[in-house]
Amino acid sequence: MDKQLIADTVGYSATVLGTLVFLPQVIQIWKTKRAKDVSLLSFSMIFLGSILWTTYGILILATPIIIVNTVIAVLSALIIIMKLKYK
């Protein structure tokens, strides 16, 4: 098997899993309209980290890094917005 194909498969698999991990939290907050137990600091750091990772991915032209961290930035931003809205 081609080394690049293996690397791409691992990268895109990590992209899917890295993104899916945030969905249950977003869905839970959306359904319950409660975000009391969500850490604003943690999700703010996740958001900022994902922005930095996206920037890094753009600089090195790494599509999986760009995709996963863009989606994580969006999902963590949604969690932050809902945290502030549904205190």
C-alpha positions in Angstrom: 0.0 0.0 0.0 1.2 3.5 -0.9 2.7 5.4 2.1 0.9 8.6 1.1 -2.4 6.7 0.9 -1.9 5.4 4.4 -1.0 8.8 5.7 -4.1 10.4 4.1 -6.3 7.6 5.4 -5.0 8.1 9.0 -5.3 11.9 8.6 -8.9 11.8 7.3 -9.9 9.2 9.9 -8.5 11.5 12.7 -10.5 14.4 11.1 -13.7 12.5 11.3 -13.1 11.3 14.9 -11.7 14.7 16.0 -14.9 16.4 14.8 -17.4 13.9 16.0 -16.2 14.2 19.6 -17.8 17.6 19.9 -21.2 16.8 18.4 -22.7 15.1 21.5 -21.9 18.2 23.6 -23.4 20.6 21.0 -26.5 18.5 20.7 -26.9 18.1 24.5 -26.7 21.9 25.1 -29.0 22.6 22.1 -31.7 20.1 23.3 -31.6 21.0 27.0 -30.8 24.7 26.7 -28.5 24.2 29.6 -24.7 24.8 29.6 -24.1 25.3 33.3 -21.6 22.5 33.6 -19.7 23.4 30.5 -16.3 25.1 31.1 -16.1 28.4 29.2 -12.4 28.5 29.8 -11.8 25.0 28.3 -13.8 25.6 25.2 -12.3 29.1 24.7 -8.8 27.4 24.8 -10.0 24.7 22.4 -11.4 27.4 20.1 -8.1 29.4 20.1 -6.0 26.2 19.7 -8.1 25.1 16.7 -7.6 28.5 15.1 -3.8 28.2 15.6 -3.9 24.6 14.2 -6.0 25.7 11.2 -3.4 28.4 10.5 -0.6 25.9 10.8 -2.5 23.5 8.4 -2.8 26.3 5.9 0.8 27.2 6.1 2.0 23.6 5.5 -0.9 22.8 3.1 -2.2 19.9 5.2 -5.9 19.5 4.3 -6.9 17.1 7.1 -5.5 19.5 9.7 -7.3 22.4 8.1 -10.6 20.6 7.9 -10.7 19.1 11.4 -9.6 22.3 13.1 -11.9 24.5 11.1 -14.9 22.3 12.1 -13.6 22.1 15.7 -13.4 25.9 15.8 -17.0 26.2 14.6 -18.3 23.6 17.0 -16.4 25.1 20.0 -17.6 28.5 19.0 -21.2 27.2 19.0 -20.6 25.8 22.5 -19.2 29.1 23.7 -22.2 31.0 22.3 -24.7 28.6 23.8 -22.8 28.7 27.1 -23.1 32.5 27.2 -26.7 32.4 26.1 -27.9 29.5 28.4 -25.9 30.3 31.5 
